[in-house]
């Protein structure tokens, strides 16, 4: 009876649209009986649930009616159309088509590597295990089970001893930046790395805080500039700065801590990308040097999936008390369901297994990439993180680098594109973010 | 072998703690074999998943090891304890015990009325239907399917025609208040209702905006005060103001719209509680009078469950364009999973079925409550929402009302407790929020 293309996502929505279209065009007549859910599911090679959801939406909008024990029948829509016009006239937006063969800008973990079956199993497990407790209000700082799981993970992965109490669950990095502004006060001046990840400065600005761009050298954020500045908070990503790739040596971290100790100052350690140190052991974090002065944070968006906006911050005890004062009457922003599933993923060891699979994948991509770039440019690679810097000393300027790449179907940006404030010394360097790139794509360019 | 109390929530966590305790106390010896997952699940009357999750956590922390085809064995923890000390020493926090028999302050929908089985089925359905697409990045304004489902729901329930495009999905009311500040700019002065829901003003302040408390009369926010004030944005809950219960008549809504039209001004219509008009039809909303000047918003926290921090706002087209400009590069904050499940719940008609069940429940509670209060106080009840005002003209003061109630095991607040700024005319009135109260509780006081 039906012959629809349901290969895309939102299968049930597509099926619903297709059947609705047939009804509106009069190809299925009023009074006609639709195939049973099971029969249609078999015919189309989709799950019964998909058909059921589509039928339910058609039912809710009055296109079909259900008669007990007989099935689903098409309604007379000429009588109905007066009501139907509203919800039906809005079109499903079509995403723009990208013309690049390879994208070194956006980049997100390949979905194929995500242990979807495990995750789905954990979700079903959480549903069965927690039952109606999933409906309960989550304390403002997050579910204690996830807080504990993260504390245990931080001990295993980063060697940090953290009382789970001080772990705050948030909805990804941007949300946590906002929380930090609310916590420290927007009268603070936030020193940010320049060049840097644009979201950091734009989110601080959006939250009404003042920012102060500080240049990034080989040893990370320039401490001479910080010390001379009126900044009261410094936001750093010491394990692998984006986009320069700078790794902050231990001595620089101590010096920054001394700066923080000398006043009412804080260091925000954005441990971005630290999971992806592909060569050697992860570096000690600044947090362990001085937990009273360092706000540690990280997210799972890069390591799990971009749709899971989940992250956490570890607060110094004093700030934790202030957090409770401000937010005690609010529920945590991340659904309990997601928190329980992630806790099970961490506690069951699945997260670390997934990470090591991801790292293997990226080692392969990185190896091929370095090979391909060998005679083309000077590569600056610190072995950390999911991007490298490719210097093209002979290029005229950054525009030329990008245009030449685009001509070969390669999308990329240069260091200068990540400048928050004008600065020199960052020219002729492409930023090769390979987190969303596969070996196959690389072989084809 | 085991005899644990697993009646509380977090069954698997409790089981994990219990077994770990036995191991640490030496009651289960190194090398000893644990019962099979299935056997222990049967013995304790829990699901196999629960036991599996507990075993997995013990495995991850090294308390037990697994040998293929033989089962789980207790490790020698004397060798291990050096590593184990860190994550084991932190205690699970115990929630404070409430001593009141009845709570007219907090109040959240009774979990027993939530269609948990349906919701669990929809979640399993979404897992099967969407598969790995659930991992994809969600556009900044939310999943289009949920946006459409909300648009269709608003048409059915509130008679508003809304292009799904302009619906923005957010993580509950507080998150959306913050987004609105970022959208309109914190240089605005937000007029808020006084007395009012404290979270509204505190969230605006926390986001760096200025607020201006305006008194609430019988016809809602006092328009004379608004018109004389320097406010540029007015935040109202016209269907059923909290806590006064005021309902804003159509004429007042039009007058407020005229005020907004006369300048670069906006009205935020917080359609809080509009689902719970228990007598008569819901009132027309201000949004439909002037979609260019009204930011409509509502949440599902009250109607579904407090753990689901999900809400939405409908933006005027101009503000929608600005929203895209600011947030285009950000992913939506609510997990796609929850968005798909809610869309299925709305499209399948389950949400409205749940609402009508809730309303029946609340009609029963309300009836009994009005009966009980008949000879005790003057009741002001507009038939809307889940709270009523009980006036005690003979009481000495508000403190006496609360103390007398507390003596009978009743927790309540007075109108004056919800004042954001000092104001008179709100004395001797108790706020009876019955959203978390059952008939059984009422019969026992």
HADDOCK unambig.tbl for C-alpha pairs under 7 A between the chains (distance, minus, plus):
assign (segid A and resid 9 and name CA) (segid B and resid 130 and name CA) 6.49 0.50 0.50
assign (segid A and resid 9 and name CA) (segid B and resid 133 and name CA) 6.24 0.50 0.50
assign (segid A and resid 10 and name CA) (segid B and resid 130 and name CA) 6.01 0.50 0.50
assign (segid A and resid 11 and name CA) (segid B and resid 129 and name CA) 6.61 0.50 0.50
assign (segid A and resid 11 and name CA) (segid B and resid 130 and name CA) 6.97 0.50 0.50
assign (segid A and resid 49 and name CA) (segid B and resid 125 and name CA) 5.65 0.50 0.50
assign (segid A and resid 49 and name CA) (segid B and resid 129 and name CA) 6.81 0.50 0.50
assign (segid A and resid 50 and name CA) (segid B and resid 129 and name CA) 5.56 0.50 0.50
assign (segid A and resid 53 and name CA) (segid B and resid 344 and name CA) 6.92 0.50 0.50
assign (segid A and resid 56 and name CA) (segid B and resid 347 and name CA) 6.74 0.50 0.50
assign (segid A and resid 56 and name CA) (segid B and resid 348 and name CA) 4.87 0.50 0.50
assign (segid A and resid 57 and name CA) (segid B and resid 347 and name CA) 4.96 0.50 0.50
assign (segid A and resid 57 and name CA) (segid B and resid 348 and name CA) 5.58 0.50 0.50
assign (segid A and resid 60 and name CA) (segid B and resid 347 and name CA) 6.10 0.50 0.50
assign (segid A and resid 60 and name CA) (segid B and resid 348 and name CA) 6.10 0.50 0.50
assign (segid A and resid 60 and name CA) (segid B and resid 349 and name CA) 6.02 0.50 0.50
assign (segid A and resid 86 and name CA) (segid B and resid 161 and name CA) 6.67 0.50 0.50
assign (segid A and resid 87 and name CA) (segid B and resid 152 and name CA) 5.51 0.50 0.50
assign (segid A and resid 90 and name CA) (segid B and resid 163 and name CA) 6.52 0.50 0.50
assign (segid A and resid 111 and name CA) (segid B and resid 135 and name CA) 6.67 0.50 0.50
assign (segid A and resid 116 and name CA) (segid B and resid 132 and name CA) 6.63 0.50 0.50
assign (segid A and resid 120 and name CA) (segid B and resid 127 and name CA) 6.76 0.50 0.50
assign (segid A and resid 125 and name CA) (segid B and resid 49 and name CA) 5.69 0.50 0.50
assign (segid A and resid 127 and name CA) (segid B and resid 120 and name CA) 6.77 0.50 0.50
assign (segid A and resid 129 and name CA) (segid B and resid 11 and name CA) 6.75 0.50 0.50
assign (segid A and resid 129 and name CA) (segid B and resid 49 and name CA) 6.80 0.50 0.50
assign (segid A and resid 129 and name CA) (segid B and resid 50 and name CA) 5.61 0.50 0.50
assign (segid A and resid 130 and name CA) (segid B and resid 9 and name CA) 6.58 0.50 0.50
assign (segid A and resid 130 and name CA) (segid B and resid 10 and name CA) 6.13 0.50 0.50
assign (segid A and resid 132 and name CA) (segid B and resid 116 and name CA) 6.65 0.50 0.50
assign (segid A and resid 133 and name CA) (segid B and resid 9 and name CA) 6.36 0.50 0.50
assign (segid A and resid 135 and name CA) (segid B and resid 111 and name CA) 6.72 0.50 0.50
assign (segid A and resid 135 and name CA) (segid B and resid 305 and name CA) 5.52 0.50 0.50
assign (segid A and resid 135 and name CA) (segid B and resid 306 and name CA) 6.59 0.50 0.50
assign (segid A and resid 135 and name CA) (segid B and resid 307 and name CA) 5.14 0.50 0.50
assign (segid A and resid 136 and name CA) (segid B and resid 306 and name CA) 6.30 0.50 0.50
assign (segid A and resid 136 and name CA) (segid B and resid 307 and name CA) 5.26 0.50 0.50
assign (segid A and resid 137 and name CA) (segid B and resid 306 and name CA) 5.18 0.50 0.50
assign (segid A and resid 137 and name CA) (segid B and resid 307 and name CA) 4.49 0.50 0.50
assign (segid A and resid 138 and name CA) (segid B and resid 307 and name CA) 6.01 0.50 0.50
assign (segid A and resid 152 and name CA) (segid B and resid 87 and name CA) 5.53 0.50 0.50
assign (segid A and resid 161 and name CA) (segid B and resid 86 and name CA) 6.63 0.50 0.50
assign (segid A and resid 163 and name CA) (segid B and resid 90 and name CA) 6.49 0.50 0.50
assign (segid A and resid 171 and name CA) (segid B and resid 333 and name CA) 6.34 0.50 0.50
assign (segid A and resid 182 and name CA) (segid B and resid 206 and name CA) 6.18 0.50 0.50
assign (segid A and resid 206 and name CA) (segid B and resid 182 and name CA) 6.17 0.50 0.50
assign (segid A and resid 207 and name CA) (segid B and resid 207 and name CA) 6.80 0.50 0.50
assign (segid A and resid 208 and name CA) (segid B and resid 208 and name CA) 6.83 0.50 0.50
assign (segid A and resid 305 and name CA) (segid B and resid 135 and name CA) 5.52 0.50 0.50
assign (segid A and resid 306 and name CA) (segid B and resid 135 and name CA) 6.60 0.50 0.50
assign (segid A and resid 306 and name CA) (segid B and resid 136 and name CA) 6.31 0.50 0.50
assign (segid A and resid 306 and name CA) (segid B and resid 137 and name CA) 5.18 0.50 0.50
assign (segid A and resid 307 and name CA) (segid B and resid 135 and name CA) 5.15 0.50 0.50
assign (segid A and resid 307 and name CA) (segid B and resid 136 and name CA) 5.26 0.50 0.50
assign (segid A and resid 307 and name CA) (segid B and resid 137 and name CA) 4.48 0.50 0.50
assign (segid A and resid 307 and name CA) (segid B and resid 138 and name CA) 5.99 0.50 0.50
assign (segid A and resid 307 and name CA) (segid B and resid 335 and name CA) 6.09 0.50 0.50
assign (segid A and resid 307 and name CA) (segid B and resid 336 and name CA) 6.24 0.50 0.50
assign (segid A and resid 308 and name CA) (segid B and resid 335 and name CA) 5.70 0.50 0.50
assign (segid A and resid 309 and name CA) (segid B and resid 333 and name CA) 6.19 0.50 0.50
assign (segid A and resid 309 and name CA) (segid B and resid 335 and name CA) 6.64 0.50 0.50
assign (segid A and resid 333 and name CA) (segid B and resid 171 and name CA) 6.35 0.50 0.50
assign (segid A and resid 333 and name CA) (segid B and resid 309 and name CA) 6.22 0.50 0.50
assign (segid A and resid 335 and name CA) (segid B and resid 307 and name CA) 6.08 0.50 0.50
assign (segid A and resid 335 and name CA) (segid B and resid 308 and name CA) 5.69 0.50 0.50
assign (segid A and resid 335 and name CA) (segid B and resid 309 and name CA) 6.61 0.50 0.50
assign (segid A and resid 336 and name CA) (segid B and resid 307 and name CA) 6.24 0.50 0.50
assign (segid A and resid 344 and name CA) (segid B and resid 53 and name CA) 6.92 0.50 0.50
assign (segid A and resid 347 and name CA) (segid B and resid 56 and name CA) 6.74 0.50 0.50
assign (segid A and resid 347 and name CA) (segid B and resid 57 and name CA) 4.94 0.50 0.50
assign (segid A and resid 347 and name CA) (segid B and resid 60 and name CA) 6.11 0.50 0.50
assign (segid A and resid 348 and name CA) (segid B and resid 53 and name CA) 6.98 0.50 0.50
assign (segid A and resid 348 and name CA) (segid B and resid 56 and name CA) 4.84 0.50 0.50
assign (segid A and resid 348 and name CA) (segid B and resid 57 and name CA) 5.54 0.50 0.50
assign (segid A and resid 348 and name CA) (segid B and resid 60 and name CA) 6.08 0.50 0.50
assign (segid A and resid 349 and name CA) (segid B and resid 60 and name CA) 5.94 0.50 0.50
